[in-house]
Amino acid sequence: MDISTDKATLMDQVNRAHESKLFYKIVALVAGGMFLDAVDVYLASAISSSIVNTHWSDAQHNAFFLSSGFLGLFIGSILAGIIGDLRGRKTAYQINLLLFGFFTFLGAFSVNVDMLIICRLIASIGLGSEIVTGYSMVNEFAPVHSRGKWCAIVSTVANLGAPVTIMISSFIIPVFGWRVMFIVIGILAVFIWFLRRDIPESPRWLINHGKEAEAKAVIAQMNVQPAASQANTQAKDNFKHHAMWVNLVIATIAVSAVIICQYTFTSWVPTLLVKRGIDVHSSLFASAIMLMGAPIGCAFGSFMIDKIGRKKVIVPAFFVSAILGMIYAQQTTITGVEIIGFALNFSLYVLMASVVAVYVSELFTTNVRFRCVGIANGISKLCTVAMPIVVTWLLMIASPMIIFILMGIISAFAGAMVWFFGEETNHQNVD
């Protein structure tokens, strides 16, 4: 058997793998790491308010603290892609959580706000890396027939971080201070890193880099099923990716649209509603109802993504989000805010589960997957950094409604791009 035939045989075995003990362990540890990442992202806002209210920081340093987080996410996304493709998934996978955990823990002992900002920057590099490596690792180990479901389940667990953070921080920070939260998160991150250190390298990466012996050892731990029928094998082999740059454009547009809309709708709509006499933040009940749309939306996405296909989930969710965003901004009662806010969060997090967690990784072959996913996620983070400036400028020159019209256009444009130019990757071998 020549080298090319041996590689093809090994890749076929990976594609025929079903759920195994190794796979369940990977899913659990990735989900745990991404949950902590989500907790840390949402915690930044609460800590930002706390350090200003206690006069430990001022407005200018606070802005640097928040900006350092966004900058770190961008750097981490790019670095994870480069390291993951060139040095291996496991290397990138371990470095990110160690950076995040250690510097989050160290940040708890900051002697001044400048030290906190530096710790936040480095910790956020780990955060940005985890988003790229986590979903891509599950994607490369998951069975072809249920790849979307498992990636979306990880997204569901991760996005539980928002309501959990709001509930915990509202009790702990006023009593014990923000440092306790950083200490706990840092310790938990290092603990998960310790558990993840014996996770094997992705067999797809090993095969693509000529490490067949190591790949065989990993495949031996996977639940490989008997060879598929000739017809099914032929159908899978017929799947061909578009040119890499085409898929990179689609991935970047889709991820950026999801992140921009989610950030803008959740961050700016409450502020505009306050001007109409509806203070969403003062109603814990209203906030809880709207936040529940996030995990339920992720769960719905995880259920549907493999059943009806990627594009049939993603495209309608983009258009529904565009419509609901504009309706939400016009609500005049707390009941309307709760109902439409829940529906909007639902549709946005269907997109989080289907686009960010599943679709983007599937658009690329193994040899460039991490780099392309890193670029797409990195650009989306830069867009998030720019949005406050854009929104503030728009509020100065036009009606607030223009913001939601713009968000609707972005969401609808992304949906159209995926529909007309995006590939359908459902149940396809994406080697």
Order of alpha helices (4+ residues) and beta strands (2+ residues): alpha-beta-alpha-alpha-alpha-alpha-alpha-alpha-alpha-alpha-alpha-beta-alpha-alpha-alpha-alpha-alpha-alpha-alpha-alpha
